[in-house]
Amino acid sequence: MKAVRDDPAHPDPGFAELYTALPYASELEPWLRLAAGIRPPVLYLGIGAGRLAVPLAEAGVELVGVDAHPGMLATLRRRLPGIEVHLALLEALDLGQTFDLVMAPSSLLDTEPSLAAAARHVGPGGKLAYELLNPHWLEVGGSESCRVLRLDRASARIEVDYPTGHTQHAEVRLNWPEEVEERLAGVGLELTRLWGRPEAETLAESAVYFVLAARPERA
């Protein structure tokens, strides 16, 4: 196994190598459904090497991408020539415009500064959709390919195996579903819906959970 890490401030070339080697996503939901009928473009935070972005673009979704990893964006530009992308750390992001839909599919909005940065790009009446690792799923042991080495209320240390032969070592911040509404209120958004993966019978059985929030219309 080749060890990799996700460190936006000090990008690991191996992390880009890993995501370049993964096949394109075959499951495009809930992102494709959320983008339907939205005034383009959609702001995609953590767009990476295009594993999800390429099939979304092929399905007709116009994207503007942001990522902190230059190697990821180099791959993305080869895969989607002409796409507008921005190399930036999310916490400091200010594109000077807002969007009707901002999406972050990769557990990116796990800190208050990152959530605030995403929220300030949501226009009046717009939506923010994101995905987070589920602490309840980690509490019950994760899975064979996602091993929990340590867990407390605030964070966890995990190892994740990929079919490419890479293993990611990560210290992850935990965001509990019960605290979502309070976090959103702090950045001026309102919770619309919170749900797990369709195959999970309970939220605790879902490795991730999805959040859809909205910015109220202003008179």
Secondary structure, 3 states (H helix, E strand, C coil): CEEECCCCCCCCHHHHHHHHHCCCCCCCCCHHHHHCCCCCCEEEECCCCCCCHHHHHHCCCCEEEEECCHHHHHHHHHHCCCCEEEECCHHHCCCCCCEEEEEECCCCCCCHHHHHHHHCCEEEEEEEEEEEECHHHHHCCCECCEEEEEECCCEEEEEEECCCCEEEEEEEECCCHHHHHHHHHCCCCEEEEEEECCCCCCHHHCCEEEEEEECCCCC
